[in-house]
Amino acid sequence: MKKVLFTATVDSHILLFHLPYLKYFKEQGFEVHVATGGDEEIPYCDKKIKISFERSPLKLKNIKAIRQLKQILEEEKYDIIHTHTPMGSVITRLAAKETRKKNHTKVIYTAHGFHFYKGAPKMNWIVFYPIEKYLSKYTDTIITINEEDYQIAKKKFHASKTYLVNGVGISKEKFDIHVSEQEKETLRKELELKDTDYVILYVAELIKRKNQTMLIQTIKKLEEQLPDVKVLLVGNGALTEFYQEMIQKLKLQDKIKLLGFRKDVPKLMRIANMYVSTSRQEGLPVNIMEAMVSNIPMVVTNCRGNRDLIQDGKNGYLVEIDNTEELKEKILYVYQHYEDEQEKLKINHELIKDYLLDNIMQEMIKIYTEVTNEGEDNGI
């Protein structure tokens, strides 16, 4: 029986994004293994392996992880390895160098957003670019999810093949839902929102990269011009306490609500009047795709990933990172031109089709089939 191994630093990455692909391999008769640093049970997985993956490249446990995984690869002799997440992919490819030669294992790496990008700190380029370029020699197929990463990988790296795929795929059924007026009213009451409140939504981890600071500072500037604005920040993260203190210091407790992790994001999308992302960089942001499905006007920062989905003035608006004055003006414009924004939503309705799970699955199946056929040619 053929075997495939999926690797990622954490269980949540596999659970959130890759279950349809595990299921696909099961249906094709593969024995499916998953290696992560966690203990959670993974559907469609025949064998779960715990590896000492650490997110930080400075952790000594990662050396142990290479040894652990190398031994497993030698024992299992996988036909295909599909690796994800930055450190998970570094460790996997280092561990797989021998099995690629000895057992003709094919290594696929999905880059969900390189740490080096236009506008990134120089240190990111000094540290991470050489690592990715070196490891590409031990990668049969690189899959990128935005244009900037694709051009770098295709022109500068050494993998046999490089593809651009529109993300991991989102479920239209999950977000393109009907929410009754009664449900909306109940949800607004739960969140202590008035009927007259203008709701801005941002779903993201509370971390530096997602840059909620920019939105909070902008709302302070909008206090007088947009007195009925309310912001819902959905997500947990290392900066939760920092943002709580910031909101209190700026006396915005009545304007901005930190909701933490929520399972009802599709419904929250339905009570929002606008979606905002102030991220500093993205791979290909699922939250924006979900807003596109949900028919919400959008204002987002002009960063990698965001600009792959949003064209300024066509299906939303782009603003420069940390330019709170520009963000303020765009939020006001969308607020004041409701009718004009309806045309942009129609465009999103068409554009989002390229990012739906069914279409992405077809692209990935073509890649998997090609890799499998190459493996058969090499005697796997």
N, C-alpha and C positions, 0 to 999 in steps of 0.2 A: 504493500500500500504506500502511495506517495504521502509525503509529510510536508507541512508548511508550518513555519514558526512566525508569529507576530511578536515584536518586542516594543516596549515603551517603558519609560521610567515609572509611570504610575498607572494603576488600574483604571482610573477615571477616564484617561485618554482612550483606552480601548472601549470602555463601556459607552462613552458618549459618541464616538465617531466610527467605530470599525466593526460593530456587530454584524451589519449586513454583509461584510466581506468575509467574516468568519463563517457565516451561514452559507455563503456561496461556495467556499472551499469544501465544506461538509457535503454539500449537494453534489459536488464534483468527485466525491469519493476520497478526498484527502483526509489524513489524520491531522487534526488541527491542534497545535500547541501554542500557548501564550506565555511569555516570560515578562514579568514586571517586578517592581519592588514591593508590591502589595499582596494582600491575602484574600481579596474578594473573589467570589465565584464568578466566572465568566461564562455566559451562555455560548453554546456551539463549540466549546473548548473541550477536547479530549484529555488534555494534560496541562495543568497549570504549574508553572515553574516560578519559584521566587528567586530573584537575583538581587544582589546588594547594590542596585542602581542608586546613585545620588545625583541630585540636580546640579550641585556645585561641582565644577571640574577640579576643585582643589581638595576634595574629600578623598582620603586614602582608600576608603571602601570601594572606590571605583576600580582600583587595581585588583582587589579581590573579586569584583564583579567580572572582570575580563577573564580571570582564571576559571571562575565558576562556569561561565557561559562557554568558554572554549572547550571545557571537558564535556559539557552537554552536547555541543555541536558534534564533537567527535563520536559520541555514543549514538546519537539519534540519526545523523547523516541526512539532514533535511534536503529536500529538493528545492524549496524556496524559503527564503527569509525575507519578511517585509518588516522593516524597522522604522520607528517613529520617535518623535521627541528628541531634542538636541543631544543630551548626554546618553540616552538610551541608544541612539544611533551611532554615536562615537564608540561606545563600548562594544556594541554588536559588530560593527565593521572591523574593529581591531581583533576581536575574538574570532571572526569568520575568515581571516586571511588564509589559513591553512585549508579549511574545509572547502573553500572555493576552488582551490587547486586539486586537492585530493579527491573530493566527492562531487565536484562540479556543481556545488550549491550555487544557485542564483540569488544574489542579494539586491533587493529593491529598497530604496530609501525615499520616503516622502519627506521633503523639507516643508514644514508648516510655517516657514518664515525664517530666513537666515538672520543671524544676529547682526550681520553687517548689511547696510542699506544706505541709500542716499540720505544724508543728514545724521547718520549714526555717529557716535563718538569715535574718534580715531583709534582708540584702544580696541574697539570692537573689530575694526579692520585688521589691526596688528595681530590680535590674538586669534579670532575665529576664522577669518578668511583663509590663512595658511592651513589650518586644521581641516577645513572642509575640502580645500583643494587637494591636500594630501590623501584624505580618506576616499575621495572620489575615484582614486586608482583601484580601490577595493570594492567598488560599487558597480554592479552591472547596469542598473536602471535607476536614474534619479527622476522623481516626480516632483514638480514644483506647482504652487497654487496661485502664483501671481506673476505678472509679466516681468517685473524687475528681476526677481530671483531666476526666472527661466532664462533670461538673456545672459546673466552671469554664469549660470551652470552650463549652458549650451556652448558659450564662447570660451570659457576659462577652465572648465573642469575636465576630468578624464573618463567619466563614465561612458560605457558603450552607447547608451541611449538616454536621452533626456526628453521628458514630456511636460507639457503644461496642461493641467487638469483643473477645472473650475471648483476646487475645494473638495470637501469630503461628502458633499451632497446634503441638502436639507429636505425634511419631510413637509411637503405642501399641506398634507392632511392635518398635520399637527398645528399649523399656524393659520391656514386659510379656513377658519372656523366661523360659525355663526354664534354670536353672543347676544342674547336677547336684551332688550332695554331694561328688563327687570334685573337681570344678572349684572349689567353695567351699574345700575343704581345701587345694588347691594354692595358691589365691590368698591364703589366710590364712597359709600357710607363707612365701610370698614376702614378705608384709608383716610377718613375724615376730609374728604374732598367735597366742595360745594359744586352745584350744577354750573356755576359761572366760572369755575377755575379752569385755567388753560394749562393742560398737563404736558410736561416734557419728560420723556423717559430715556434713561441710559442704563443698559444692562451690561455690566462688566465687573471683573474683579476690582477690588479697591486697592490698586497697586500703582506705582509710579508710572508704568508704561501706559496705563489707561487714562491717566492725567485728568481725573475728576476735578482737580484744583482749578483748571481753566474754566470749567462750567460753573463752579461755585462762585468764582470771582466775577464771572459775567453776570450771573443772576443778581449779585450785589449792585452792579451798574444798571440793571434793568428795573430795580425796585419801583421807581417812580413812574416810568413809562409803561410798565406792564405789571400793575399791582395785583392782578389776579393770576399770575403765573405760579405754578407749583411744579417742582422737580422731584421725580421718583428715581432714586439711585438704587438699582437692584444688584446685589452681589456682596460677597464677603471678601476679606483680604487683609494684608498686613497694615494698611493705612486706615482701617475702620476708626480706630480711636482718634487718629490725627484729624480725620474729616469731621468727626463729631465735635471736636474742640474748635476746628476752623469755622464750622457752621454757627456754633454758639458765639464765638468771638465776633463774627460779622452780623450777629443777631438775625440769622436767617432760619431759625427753627420753624417758623410758620411757612417758609417757602420751600425748604428742601427736606425730604424724608429719606432716611437710610433704611431700606426695607430688608437688607440682608438677602440670603438665598431664598428664592421663591420657585415653586413648582408651577405657578399659574402665569408664567410670562406671556403665553398666547393671549390670555384674557387681559392682561395689563396693556398689551399692545392695542387692544380694542378700545380702551378708555383714554389712550394717549392722543393728544392733538399733534404732537411733533416728536420725532426721534432725533437725538443728538449723540454724536460720538466725538470725544475730544482726545482720542488715542494718539500716541506718539508714533507708533508703528504697528502694523498688523501683518498676518500672513494673508488670509482672505477671510474677513470677519463674518462669522456666522450671524452675529447679532444684527448686522446691517442687512444681510439677506433675509432674515426673519422679518425685519421691518418692511422690506420691499414686498414680501408676500402679504403683510398685514395692511398694506396701503396707507402708510403714514408718511407725511412730508418729512424730509431729512436735511439736516445740516451736520456735516462731518468734517474732520480735519483732513487736510491735503497730505496724507501720508501713504506709504506703500500699503497696498491692500484695500484701503478705503477708496483710493482713486481708481482701482481696478473695477469697482462696482458703481461708483457715482461719478457722473460727468457734470461738471459745474454748470448750472443753469438748465440742464436737460432733464435729469431725473432726480435732482437734489442740488445741494450747494456745498462747495468746498471752501474751507477757511484755513488760513495758515496756522500752524501749531503755536499756541500760547498768545495768539492775537485776539485778546478778549474784546477789543473794540470791533473788530470785524465780525466776530461771533455774535456780538450784541446786535449789530446792524442786520445780519442775516436772519436771526431769530425774529426780530421786529418785522422784517420784510415778509417772512412766511406768515406771521400772525396777521398782518394787514392785507395779505393778498390770497385769501383762502381759495377763491374761485380759480385763480391762475394755477394754483398748485395741483388741481385735479387732473390736468393734462399730464403732469409729470408722473402721477400715480398710474395712469394708463400705460405709460412707457415702461415703468417698473414691472407692471403685470406681464409684459412681453419679455423683458430682459431676464427676469428671474427664472424663466423656463430652462435656461442653459445651466442653472445651478441646482436644479432639483435632483433628488437622490436617484430617481429612475434613470436620468440621463447620465449622471456621474457613474452609476453602476455599469452602464454600457461601455463607457470609456475605460473603466478599470478592468472590466472583463476582457476587453481587447488586449490590454497590456498584459494581464495575467496569462491569457492564451498564448500570446507571443513568447513570453518568458518560458512557459511550459513546453512549447514546441521546440524552443532553442535547447532546453534541457534534454529533451528526447534525442535531439540531433547529437548532443554531447554524451549520450549513453546513460542519462539519468533514468 
